[in-house]
Each structure stands twice: as structure tokens, then as C-alpha cells.
């Protein structure tokens, strides 16, 4: 192997690794998520395939990952009128769910609900949002879409209290 080859091949190999890793990570940094910062804008689809702009006009964003918190969110949202749900966006982070139960059980149940549920297709969709195991994440926004508070609810009562206090 020539002296040029000894230096060129390793340099090309390292450059290739950097390029590939940048492409696989989405090509850029994740949007910053923090209290006092604007909620990162993105468009995701709801359970019917309709696009939902985030944060849009949302004042509250709910996120669930596991089934128990999803049951809590659905119970509370299901008891509310359409008017009471105005300004609330619910994100069901289901991207890791196996395809067969998701398509045959979960998605049809979501589609039967009379409110919009934003669904995720990848970690990039909502993975940047905070999550505590077995909790509903509750993100409060001001009129400009700036994050004013982040909390977690582990029961219907706790979620109802947080939503009631969100309007104050």
C-alpha cells in the first residue's frame, strides 16, 4: 500500500461515517424543547390521516406512550364536550407498537372517537417531548405557542385538575 493510500483511505472512511451518521439522524439537531421556548412547529397526522399543525392554536398538548395513560387521556377527553376540548391536542406516541395490533385494534378504536388524536410514526415525531412512565404528559402553552409549564398526570382526577387549571 502506498503512502498516499495509507492516509487517503482512512480519511475517506471517516468522512463517509460522519456523512452517513448525519443522514441517519435526520440531518440536523432536534428542535429545542424547554419551558419559555416556542413549541417546535411540525405537522403530524391524526388517526384519520388528516394533517395537524403543531402547535397550531393549542393551549394544551397531551402526550401518552403506554396504554394506561392513554386510557386516562381518552376517559377524560371522552367526557368533555367539543367546546371543552377546544385548544387541546392529544398525541398518542404509538410508533413502537407492533403493526398488526396497531392496525387491527388500536387504530380502529382511535378512529371511533369523536375527537382528533395525533399519532406518531417515528421517534422524531414526538420523542423530543418529555415522558414519565405510566403518566400523561401535559404541556401548557401561551397564546404565542410558548411552553409555560410541563407536568404529568397519573390519574383521571389529576388530569382533570391540570386541564381545569390550564385556563387560569
DRENPA-3360 file (N, C-alpha, C; in nm, 2 decimals, always signed):
BEGIN
1 = XXXXXXXX = +0.08/-0.12/+0.00/+0.00/+0.00/+0.00/+0.09/+0.12/+0.00 ~ +0.06/+0.22/-0.09/+0.14/+0.34/-0.10/+0.12/+0.43/+0.02 ~ +0.21/+0.53/+0.04/+0.20/+0.62/+0.15/+0.07/+0.71/+0.13 ~ +0.04/+0.74/+0.01/-0.09/+0.82/-0.01/-0.21/+0.74/+0.03 ~ -0.21/+0.61/-0.01/-0.32/+0.53/+0.03/-0.34/+0.51/+0.18 ~ -0.23/+0.51/+0.25/-0.23/+0.49/+0.39/-0.30/+0.61/+0.46 ~ -0.29/+0.73/+0.40/-0.36/+0.85/+0.46/-0.49/+0.88/+0.40 ~ -0.51/+0.85/+0.27/-0.63/+0.88/+0.20/-0.75/+0.79/+0.24;
9 = XXXXXXXX = -0.72/+0.66/+0.24/-0.83/+0.57/+0.27/-0.89/+0.59/+0.41 ~ -0.81/+0.60/+0.52/-0.87/+0.63/+0.65/-0.95/+0.76/+0.65 ~ -0.90/+0.86/+0.58/-0.97/+0.99/+0.58/-1.10/+0.98/+0.51 ~ -1.10/+0.91/+0.40/-1.23/+0.89/+0.32/-1.33/+0.81/+0.40 ~ -1.28/+0.71/+0.47/-1.36/+0.62/+0.55/-1.42/+0.70/+0.67 ~ -1.35/+0.78/+0.74/-1.40/+0.87/+0.85/-1.50/+0.97/+0.79 ~ -1.47/+1.03/+0.68/-1.56/+1.13/+0.62/-1.70/+1.06/+0.59 ~ -1.69/+0.94/+0.54/-1.81/+0.86/+0.50/-1.89/+0.83/+0.62;
17 = XXXXXXXX = -1.83/+0.79/+0.73/-1.90/+0.76/+0.86/-1.97/+0.89/+0.91 ~ -1.91/+1.00/+0.90/-1.97/+1.12/+0.95/-2.09/+1.16/+0.86 ~ -2.07/+1.14/+0.73/-2.18/+1.17/+0.64/-2.30/+1.08/+0.66 ~ -2.28/+0.95/+0.67/-2.39/+0.86/+0.69/-2.46/+0.88/+0.83 ~ -2.38/+0.90/+0.93/-2.44/+0.92/+1.06/-2.53/+1.05/+1.06 ~ -2.48/+1.15/+0.99/-2.56/+1.28/+0.98/-2.69/+1.25/+0.90 ~ -2.69/+1.17/+0.80/-2.81/+1.14/+0.72/-2.91/+1.06/+0.80 ~ -2.86/+0.96/+0.88/-2.94/+0.87/+0.96/-3.01/+0.95/+1.08;
25 = XXXXXXXX = -2.95/+1.05/+1.12/-3.00/+1.12/+1.24/-3.10/+1.23/+1.20 ~ -3.13/+1.24/+1.07/-3.23/+1.34/+1.02/-3.16/+1.46/+0.97 ~ -3.03/+1.46/+0.97/-2.96/+1.57/+0.91/-2.94/+1.70/+0.99 ~ -3.00/+1.70/+1.11/-2.99/+1.82/+1.19/-3.03/+1.80/+1.34 ~ -3.01/+1.90/+1.42/-3.04/+1.88/+1.56/-3.19/+1.87/+1.58 ~ -3.23/+1.80/+1.69/-3.37/+1.80/+1.72/-3.41/+1.94/+1.77 ~ -3.54/+1.98/+1.75/-3.58/+2.11/+1.80/-3.57/+2.12/+1.95 ~ -3.53/+2.24/+2.00/-3.52/+2.26/+2.14/-3.66/+2.26/+2.20;
33 = XXXXXXXX = -3.67/+2.18/+2.31/-3.80/+2.18/+2.39/-3.77/+2.22/+2.53 ~ -3.82/+2.34/+2.57/-3.79/+2.38/+2.71/-3.90/+2.49/+2.75 ~ -3.93/+2.49/+2.87/-4.02/+2.60/+2.92/-3.96/+2.73/+2.88 ~ -4.05/+2.82/+2.84/-4.00/+2.96/+2.80/-3.97/+2.96/+2.65 ~ -3.96/+2.85/+2.58/-3.93/+2.84/+2.44/-4.06/+2.81/+2.36 ~ -4.06/+2.86/+2.23/-4.18/+2.82/+2.15/-4.18/+2.67/+2.13 ~ -4.30/+2.62/+2.13/-4.32/+2.47/+2.10/-4.27/+2.45/+1.96 ~ -4.19/+2.35/+1.93/-4.13/+2.32/+1.80/-4.25/+2.29/+1.70;
41 = XXXXXXXX = -4.25/+2.37/+1.59/-4.35/+2.35/+1.49/-4.33/+2.23/+1.41 ~ -4.44/+2.16/+1.38/-4.43/+2.04/+1.29/-4.57/+2.00/+1.25 ~ -4.58/+1.92/+1.15/-4.71/+1.87/+1.10/-4.71/+1.72/+1.12 ~ -4.81/+1.66/+1.19/-4.83/+1.52/+1.20/-4.97/+1.49/+1.16 ~ -5.00/+1.36/+1.15/-5.14/+1.32/+1.11/-5.22/+1.27/+1.23 ~ -5.35/+1.29/+1.22/-5.44/+1.23/+1.32/-5.47/+1.09/+1.28 ~ -5.56/+1.03/+1.36/-5.60/+0.89/+1.34/-5.67/+0.86/+1.21 ~ -5.72/+0.97/+1.14/-5.79/+0.95/+1.01/-5.69/+0.99/+0.90;
49 = XXXXXXXX = -5.57/+1.02/+0.93/-5.47/+1.06/+0.82/-5.48/+1.21/+0.79 ~ -5.55/+1.29/+0.86/-5.56/+1.43/+0.84/-5.44/+1.50/+0.90 ~ -5.38/+1.60/+0.83/-5.27/+1.67/+0.89/-5.31/+1.76/+1.01 ~ -5.23/+1.77/+1.11/-5.25/+1.85/+1.23/-5.12/+1.94/+1.25 ~ -5.14/+2.07/+1.24/-5.03/+2.16/+1.26/-5.00/+2.17/+1.41 ~ -4.88/+2.15/+1.45/-4.84/+2.17/+1.59/-4.75/+2.29/+1.61 ~ -4.77/+2.38/+1.70/-4.87/+2.37/+1.80/-5.01/+2.43/+1.75 ~ -5.01/+2.49/+1.64/-5.14/+2.55/+1.59/-5.20/+2.64/+1.69;
57 = XXXXXXXX = -5.33/+2.62/+1.72/-5.39/+2.71/+1.82/-5.40/+2.64/+1.96 ~ -5.32/+2.53/+1.98/-5.32/+2.46/+2.10/-5.28/+2.54/+2.22 ~ -5.35/+2.52/+2.33/-5.31/+2.58/+2.46/-5.26/+2.47/+2.55 ~ -5.30/+2.34/+2.52/-5.26/+2.23/+2.60/-5.22/+2.12/+2.50 ~ -5.11/+2.05/+2.52/-5.07/+1.93/+2.44/-5.06/+1.82/+2.54 ~ -5.13/+1.71/+2.52/-5.12/+1.59/+2.59/-5.04/+1.49/+2.51 ~ -4.96/+1.41/+2.58/-4.88/+1.30/+2.51/-4.89/+1.18/+2.60 ~ -4.92/+1.07/+2.54/-4.91/+0.94/+2.61/-4.83/+0.84/+2.52;
65 = XXXXXXXX = -4.77/+0.75/+2.60/-4.69/+0.64/+2.53/-4.75/+0.51/+2.56 ~ -4.77/+0.48/+2.69/-4.82/+0.35/+2.73/-4.98/+0.35/+2.73 ~ -5.03/+0.23/+2.75/-5.18/+0.21/+2.74/-5.25/+0.27/+2.86 ~ -5.20/+0.26/+2.98/-5.27/+0.31/+3.10/-5.29/+0.46/+3.09 ~ -5.18/+0.54/+3.06/-5.21/+0.68/+3.04/-5.30/+0.72/+2.93 ~ -5.29/+0.63/+2.82/-5.38/+0.66/+2.71/-5.53/+0.64/+2.75 ~ -5.55/+0.54/+2.83/-5.68/+0.52/+2.89/-5.73/+0.64/+2.97 ~ -5.64/+0.69/+3.05/-5.67/+0.81/+3.13/-5.71/+0.93/+3.04;
73 = XXXXXXXX = -5.62/+0.96/+2.94/-5.65/+1.07/+2.85/-5.78/+1.05/+2.77 ~ -5.80/+0.93/+2.72/-5.93/+0.90/+2.65/-6.05/+0.91/+2.74 ~ -6.04/+0.87/+2.86/-6.16/+0.88/+2.95/-6.19/+1.03/+2.98 ~ -6.09/+1.11/+3.01/-6.11/+1.25/+3.04/-6.16/+1.32/+2.91 ~ -6.09/+1.30/+2.80/-6.14/+1.37/+2.67/-6.27/+1.33/+2.63 ~ -6.30/+1.20/+2.65/-6.43/+1.15/+2.61/-6.55/+1.20/+2.69 ~ -6.52/+1.25/+2.81/-6.63/+1.31/+2.90/-6.65/+1.46/+2.86 ~ -6.55/+1.52/+2.79/-6.56/+1.66/+2.76/-6.64/+1.68/+2.63;
81 = XXXXXXXX = -6.70/+1.80/+2.63/-6.77/+1.84/+2.50/-6.66/+1.89/+2.40 ~ -6.71/+1.90/+2.28/-6.61/+1.95/+2.17/-6.57/+2.09/+2.21 ~ -6.65/+2.17/+2.27/-6.61/+2.31/+2.31/-6.51/+2.30/+2.42 ~ -6.52/+2.21/+2.52/-6.43/+2.20/+2.63/-6.29/+2.15/+2.58 ~ -6.30/+2.07/+2.47/-6.17/+2.02/+2.41/-6.10/+2.11/+2.32 ~ -6.16/+2.22/+2.29/-6.10/+2.33/+2.20/-5.97/+2.37/+2.26 ~ -5.87/+2.37/+2.18/-5.73/+2.41/+2.23/-5.65/+2.30/+2.29 ~ -5.71/+2.18/+2.29/-5.63/+2.06/+2.35/-5.59/+1.97/+2.23;
89 = XXXXXXXX = -5.46/+1.94/+2.22/-5.42/+1.85/+2.12/-5.36/+1.72/+2.20 ~ -5.41/+1.61/+2.15/-5.37/+1.48/+2.22/-5.28/+1.41/+2.12 ~ -5.16/+1.37/+2.16/-5.06/+1.30/+2.08/-5.05/+1.16/+2.14 ~ -5.08/+1.06/+2.07/-5.06/+0.92/+2.11/-4.93/+0.87/+2.04 ~ -4.83/+0.85/+2.12/-4.70/+0.81/+2.07/-4.69/+0.66/+2.06 ~ -4.74/+0.61/+1.94/-4.76/+0.47/+1.92/-4.66/+0.41/+1.81 ~ -4.55/+0.49/+1.78/-4.46/+0.45/+1.68/-4.39/+0.31/+1.71 ~ -4.38/+0.27/+1.83/-4.31/+0.15/+1.86/-4.41/+0.03/+1.87;
97 = XXXXXXXX = -4.53/+0.05/+1.86/-4.63/-0.05/+1.87/-4.62/-0.15/+1.75 ~ -4.63/-0.28/+1.77/-4.63/-0.37/+1.66/-4.74/-0.34/+1.56 ~ -4.71/-0.36/+1.43/-4.80/-0.32/+1.33/-4.94/-0.39/+1.33 ~ -4.94/-0.51/+1.36/-5.07/-0.59/+1.35/-5.17/-0.54/+1.46 ~ -5.13/-0.53/+1.59/-5.23/-0.48/+1.68/-5.26/-0.34/+1.66 ~ -5.17/-0.26/+1.61/-5.19/-0.12/+1.59/-5.29/-0.10/+1.48 ~ -5.28/-0.17/+1.36/-5.37/-0.16/+1.25/-5.51/-0.22/+1.28 ~ -5.51/-0.34/+1.35/-5.63/-0.41/+1.36/-5.71/-0.38/+1.49;
105 = XXXXXXXX = -5.65/-0.32/+1.59/-5.72/-0.30/+1.72/-5.71/-0.15/+1.76 ~ -5.59/-0.10/+1.77/-5.57/+0.03/+1.83/-5.62/+0.14/+1.74 ~ -5.58/+0.14/+1.61/-5.62/+0.25/+1.52/-5.77/+0.25/+1.50 ~ -5.84/+0.13/+1.48/-5.99/+0.14/+1.47/-6.06/+0.20/+1.59 ~ -6.00/+0.17/+1.71/-6.06/+0.23/+1.83/-6.04/+0.38/+1.84 ~ -5.92/+0.42/+1.79/-5.90/+0.57/+1.78/-5.99/+0.63/+1.68 ~ -6.01/+0.57/+1.57/-6.10/+0.62/+1.47/-6.24/+0.63/+1.51 ~ -6.28/+0.55/+1.61/-6.42/+0.56/+1.65/-6.44/+0.68/+1.75;
113 = XXXXXXXX = -6.34/+0.74/+1.80/-6.35/+0.85/+1.89/-6.40/+0.98/+1.81 ~ -6.47/+1.06/+1.88/-6.52/+1.18/+1.82/-6.43/+1.30/+1.83 ~ -6.30/+1.28/+1.86/-6.20/+1.39/+1.87/-6.08/+1.34/+1.80 ~ -5.99/+1.44/+1.77/-5.87/+1.41/+1.70/-5.76/+1.36/+1.79 ~ -5.69/+1.25/+1.75/-5.58/+1.20/+1.82/-5.46/+1.20/+1.72 ~ -5.36/+1.28/+1.75/-5.24/+1.28/+1.66/-5.16/+1.15/+1.69 ~ -5.12/+1.08/+1.59/-5.05/+0.96/+1.60/-4.91/+0.98/+1.55 ~ -4.81/+0.91/+1.61/-4.67/+0.92/+1.57/-4.63/+0.80/+1.48;
121 = XXXXXXXX = -4.54/+0.83/+1.39/-4.49/+0.72/+1.30/-4.34/+0.69/+1.33 ~ -4.28/+0.78/+1.40/-4.13/+0.76/+1.43/-4.10/+0.84/+1.56 ~ -3.98/+0.81/+1.61/-3.93/+0.87/+1.73/-3.92/+1.02/+1.71 ~ -3.89/+1.06/+1.59/-3.87/+1.21/+1.56/-4.00/+1.29/+1.57 ~ -4.11/+1.22/+1.56/-4.24/+1.29/+1.57/-4.27/+1.35/+1.70 ~ -4.24/+1.28/+1.81/-4.27/+1.34/+1.94/-4.17/+1.29/+2.05 ~ -4.06/+1.23/+2.01/-3.97/+1.18/+2.10/-3.89/+1.29/+2.18 ~ -3.90/+1.41/+2.13/-3.83/+1.52/+2.20/-3.91/+1.57/+2.31;
129 = XXXXXXXX = -4.04/+1.53/+2.32/-4.12/+1.57/+2.43/-4.10/+1.49/+2.56 ~ -4.11/+1.56/+2.68/-4.08/+1.48/+2.80/-4.18/+1.37/+2.82 ~ -4.14/+1.27/+2.89/-4.22/+1.15/+2.91/-4.18/+1.09/+3.05 ~ -4.28/+1.06/+3.13/-4.26/+0.98/+3.25/-4.34/+0.86/+3.24 ~ -4.29/+0.74/+3.27/-4.35/+0.61/+3.25/-4.49/+0.61/+3.32 ~ -4.59/+0.56/+3.25/-4.73/+0.55/+3.30/-4.79/+0.68/+3.35 ~ -4.75/+0.79/+3.28/-4.81/+0.92/+3.31/-4.85/+0.99/+3.18 ~ -4.95/+1.07/+3.19/-4.99/+1.16/+3.07/-4.91/+1.28/+3.09;
137 = XXXXXXXX = -4.83/+1.32/+2.98/-4.75/+1.44/+2.98/-4.85/+1.55/+2.94 ~ -4.85/+1.66/+3.02/-4.93/+1.78/+3.00/-4.84/+1.90/+2.98 ~ -4.85/+1.96/+2.86/-4.77/+2.07/+2.82/-4.87/+2.19/+2.80 ~ -4.84/+2.30/+2.87/-4.92/+2.42/+2.87/-4.85/+2.52/+2.78 ~ -4.93/+2.59/+2.69/-4.87/+2.69/+2.60/-4.95/+2.82/+2.62 ~ -4.88/+2.93/+2.60/-4.95/+3.06/+2.60/-5.01/+3.09/+2.46 ~ -5.06/+3.20/+2.44/-5.13/+3.24/+2.31/-5.03/+3.24/+2.19 ~ -4.90/+3.26/+2.22/-4.80/+3.26/+2.12/-4.73/+3.12/+2.09;
145 = XXXXXXXX = -4.78/+3.02/+2.16/-4.72/+2.89/+2.14/-4.60/+2.86/+2.22 ~ -4.57/+2.94/+2.32/-4.46/+2.93/+2.41/-4.49/+2.84/+2.52 ~ -4.40/+2.74/+2.55/-4.42/+2.65/+2.66/-4.42/+2.72/+2.80 ~ -4.53/+2.71/+2.87/-4.53/+2.78/+3.00/-4.52/+2.68/+3.12 ~ -4.55/+2.56/+3.10/-4.54/+2.46/+3.21/-4.55/+2.32/+3.15 ~ -4.48/+2.23/+3.22/-4.49/+2.08/+3.18/-4.52/+2.01/+3.31 ~ -4.62/+1.92/+3.30/-4.65/+1.84/+3.42/-4.69/+1.70/+3.37 ~ -4.72/+1.61/+3.47/-4.76/+1.48/+3.44/-4.87/+1.44/+3.53;
153 = XXXXXXXX = -4.97/+1.36/+3.47/-5.08/+1.32/+3.54/-5.09/+1.17/+3.54 ~ -5.11/+1.10/+3.65/-5.12/+0.96/+3.66/-5.26/+0.91/+3.69 ~ -5.36/+1.00/+3.69/-5.50/+0.96/+3.72/-5.59/+1.05/+3.64 ~ -5.71/+1.01/+3.63/-5.81/+1.09/+3.56/-5.83/+1.22/+3.65 ~ -5.84/+1.21/+3.78/-5.86/+1.33/+3.86/-5.74/+1.43/+3.85 ~ -5.62/+1.38/+3.84/-5.51/+1.46/+3.83/-5.51/+1.53/+3.69 ~ -5.55/+1.46/+3.59/-5.55/+1.52/+3.45/-5.66/+1.63/+3.45 ~ -5.78/+1.60/+3.51/-5.89/+1.69/+3.51/-5.85/+1.82/+3.58;
161 = XXXXXXXX = -5.78/+1.80/+3.69/-5.73/+1.92/+3.77/-5.63/+2.01/+3.69 ~ -5.54/+1.94/+3.62/-5.44/+2.01/+3.54/-5.51/+2.09/+3.42 ~ -5.61/+2.02/+3.36/-5.68/+2.09/+3.25/-5.76/+2.20/+3.30 ~ -5.83/+2.19/+3.42/-5.91/+2.30/+3.48/-5.82/+2.42/+3.51 ~ -5.70/+2.39/+3.56/-5.60/+2.50/+3.59/-5.54/+2.56/+3.47 ~ -5.54/+2.49/+3.36/-5.47/+2.54/+3.23/-5.54/+2.67/+3.18 ~ -5.67/+2.68/+3.21/-5.74/+2.80/+3.16/-5.72/+2.92/+3.25 ~ -5.66/+2.91/+3.36/-5.64/+3.02/+3.46/-5.52/+3.10/+3.43;
% end
